[in-house]
């Protein structure tokens, strides 16, 4: 094992473990996650590469994995090889320009959300009153969506995209970036909003689907056992 390698650190997002991009042909989610964690373990032992995760992200990932009925072995390996660490929210400084850009972007997104709502309201106003009555089947039991319901459903999707897609929209996302800045670590994610703000924070990032390949290439380049060229 090389002893003079500079230490590399990564902060892992939930999306890394959930994305289908890390799966090989025919692999289940559980098999893909176990293979990923084996790579993380080998990289730690052979190359001194350490992977971290804020507790908020760890809890979020745990909930998602439990909902998918993964085996306890996954949680055991996750707890062993991925370090849980709370970000230093008081000690990490963030450039004022980053906050300025965030406020500016959120103001623009609120305006876009208002335009989506106004458009939906105008659509409903143009509907025939008969199209706004809830329909039922012949048994009088199952109700069907009215045209107004469909307009509102489309509005929710557009509104969600206008306000949330490509932006930091949770404390978990913010914890991830603050921890990466604190550790001077790379961010590993498939979330476009986190990638965009990793640039704002001046952080390195790796797309989640590329992370297993990146670890394999590091191991292969250093001649780690089982990964020789």
C-alpha positions in Angstrom: 0.0 0.0 0.0 1.4 3.5 -0.9 2.2 5.5 2.1 3.0 8.9 0.5 -0.3 9.5 -1.2 -2.1 12.8 -0.3 -5.2 12.2 1.5 -8.4 12.4 -0.5 -11.8 13.0 1.1 -15.3 12.9 -0.3 -18.7 13.8 1.1 -21.4 11.5 -0.2 -25.0 12.5 -1.1 -28.1 10.2 -0.9 -28.5 10.3 -4.6 -25.2 8.4 -5.1 -26.7 5.3 -3.5 -30.1 5.5 -5.1 -29.2 6.3 -8.7 -29.4 3.5 -11.3 -26.2 4.9 -12.8 -24.1 2.9 -10.3 -25.8 -0.4 -11.2 -24.3 -3.0 -13.5 -26.4 -5.0 -15.8 -28.9 -7.1 -13.8 -27.9 -5.7 -10.4 -30.4 -4.9 -7.8 -30.1 -1.7 -5.7 -28.9 -3.7 -2.8 -26.2 -5.5 -4.8 -25.0 -2.2 -6.3 -24.8 -0.5 -2.9 -22.9 -3.4 -1.4 -20.4 -3.3 -4.3 -20.0 0.5 -3.9 -19.4 0.1 -0.2 -16.8 -2.6 -0.9 -15.0 -0.1 -3.2 -15.2 2.6 -0.5 -13.7 0.2 2.0 -10.9 -0.9 -0.3 -10.1 2.7 -1.2 -9.9 3.5 2.5 -7.5 0.7 3.3 -5.3 0.9 0.1 -5.3 4.6 -0.7 -6.3 6.4 2.5 -9.4 7.8 0.7 -12.1 8.6 3.3 -15.8 9.1 2.6 -18.0 11.2 4.9 -21.7 12.0 5.3 -23.5 14.5 7.5 -25.9 12.8 10.0 -28.9 14.5 8.3 -27.9 12.8 5.0 -27.2 9.5 6.7 -30.7 9.5 8.3 -32.3 10.4 5.0 -30.4 7.6 3.2 -31.3 5.1 6.0 -35.0 5.9 5.5 -34.8 5.4 1.8 -32.9 2.1 2.0 -35.3 0.8 4.7 -38.2 1.7 2.4 -36.6 -0.5 -0.2 -36.1 -3.5 2.2 -32.4 -3.8 1.9 -30.5 -6.3 4.1 -29.0 -5.2 7.5 -25.6 -5.9 6.0 -25.9 -2.7 3.9 -26.4 -0.7 7.1 -23.5 -2.4 8.8 -21.1 -1.7 6.0 -22.4 1.9 5.7 -21.7 2.6 9.4 -18.3 1.0 9.1 -16.9 2.7 6.1 -18.7 6.0 5.7 -17.8 8.5 8.5 -20.7 10.4 10.0 -19.7 13.9 10.8 -21.7 17.0 11.6 -20.6 20.1 9.7 -19.2 23.0 11.6 -21.9 25.5 10.8 -20.5 28.1 13.1 -16.8 27.8 12.1 -17.2 27.5 8.3 -17.2 30.8 6.5 -19.3 31.3 3.3 -18.5 34.1 0.9 -21.1 36.9 0.9 -21.4 36.6 -2.8 -22.7 33.0 -2.5 -25.5 34.2 -0.2 -26.2 37.2 -2.5 -26.6 34.8 -5.5 -28.8 32.5 -3.5 -31.2 35.3 -2.5 -31.2 36.6 -6.1 -32.0 33.2 -7.5 -34.8 32.5 -5.0 -36.4 35.8 -5.8 -36.4 34.9 -9.5 -37.9 31.5 -8.7 -40.7 33.0 -6.6 -41.6 35.2 -9.6 -41.6 32.1 -11.9 -43.8 30.2 -9.4 -46.3 33.1 -9.4 -46.4 33.1 -13.2 -47.1 29.3 -13.2 -50.0 29.9 -10.6 -51.5 32.7 -12.7 -51.4 30.6 -15.8 -53.3 27.8 -14.1 -55.9 30.2 -12.7 -56.6 31.5 -16.2 -56.9 28.0 -17.5 -59.5 27.2 -14.9 -61.4 30.4 -15.6 -61.8 29.3 -19.3 -63.2 25.9 -18.4 -66.9 25.0 -19.0 -68.7 24.7 -15.6 -69.7 21.1 -16.7 -66.0 20.2 -16.9 -65.5 21.2 -13.3 -68.0 18.7 -11.9 -66.5 15.6 -10.4 -67.5 12.5 -12.5 -68.3 9.1 -10.9 -68.6 5.6 -12.4 -71.8 3.6 -13.0 -71.7 2.3 -9.4 -71.5 5.8 -8.0 -68.4 5.0 -6.1 -65.1 5.9 -7.9 -64.6 9.5 -8.6 -62.6 10.8 -11.6 -60.5 13.9 -12.0 -62.2 16.9 -13.4 -60.5 19.2 -15.9 -59.9 21.6 -13.0 -58.2 18.8 -11.1 -55.9 18.1 -14.1 -55.0 21.8 -14.4 -54.1 21.9 -10.7 -52.1 18.7 -11.0 -50.1 20.2 -13.9 -49.6 23.4 -12.0 -48.1 21.5 -9.0 -45.6 19.8 -11.2 -44.6 23.1 -13.0 -44.5 25.0 -9.7 -42.3 22.4 -8.1 -39.9 22.5 -11.0 -39.9 26.3 -11.0 -39.1 26.6 -7.3 -37.0 23.5 -6.5 -35.3 22.0 -9.6 -31.6 22.9 -9.6 -31.5 24.8 -6.3 -30.6 24.0 -2.7 -34.0 23.1 -1.2 -33.2 21.4 2.0 -31.0 21.5 5.1 -29.5 18.2 4.1 -28.2 19.7 0.9 -26.7 22.6 2.8 -25.1 20.3 5.4 -23.5 18.4 2.6 -21.9 21.5 1.1 -20.8 23.0 4.4 -19.1 19.7 5.4 -17.3 19.5 2.1 -16.1 23.0 2.4 -14.9 22.3 6.0 -13.0 19.2 5.0 -11.9 20.6 1.6 -13.5 17.4 0.2 -15.1 16.5 -3.1 -18.9 16.3 -3.3 -20.4 13.1 -4.8 -23.9 13.6 -6.0 -26.4 13.2 -8.9 -28.4 16.2 -7.7 -28.1 19.1 -10.3 -28.9 21.7 -7.6 -26.0 20.5 -5.4 -23.7 20.4 -8.4 -24.6 23.9 -9.3 -24.0 25.2 -5.8 -20.8 23.2 -5.4 -19.4 25.4 -8.2 -20.6 28.5 -6.2 -18.8 27.2 -3.1 -15.6 26.5 -5.1 -15.8 22.7 -4.4 -14.7 19.7 -6.4 -17.5 17.4 -7.4 -18.0 14.0 -9.0 -21.2 12.8 -10.6 -22.5 9.8 -8.5 -22.7 7.5 -11.5 -19.0 8.0 -12.1 -17.8 7.5 -8.6 -17.4 3.7 -8.6 -15.4 4.0 -11.8 -13.2 6.8 -10.3 -12.4 4.6 -7.3 -11.6 1.6 -9.5 -9.3 3.7 -11.6 -7.5 5.0 -8.6 -7.0 1.5 -7.3 -5.9 0.3 -10.7 -3.4 3.1 -11.2 -1.7 2.3 -7.9 -1.7 -1.5 -8.5 -3.9 -2.4 -5.6 -4.5 -6.1 -5.3 -7.3 -7.3 -7.5 -7.2 -4.1 -9.6 -3.9 -4.6 -11.5 -3.9 -3.5 -15.1 
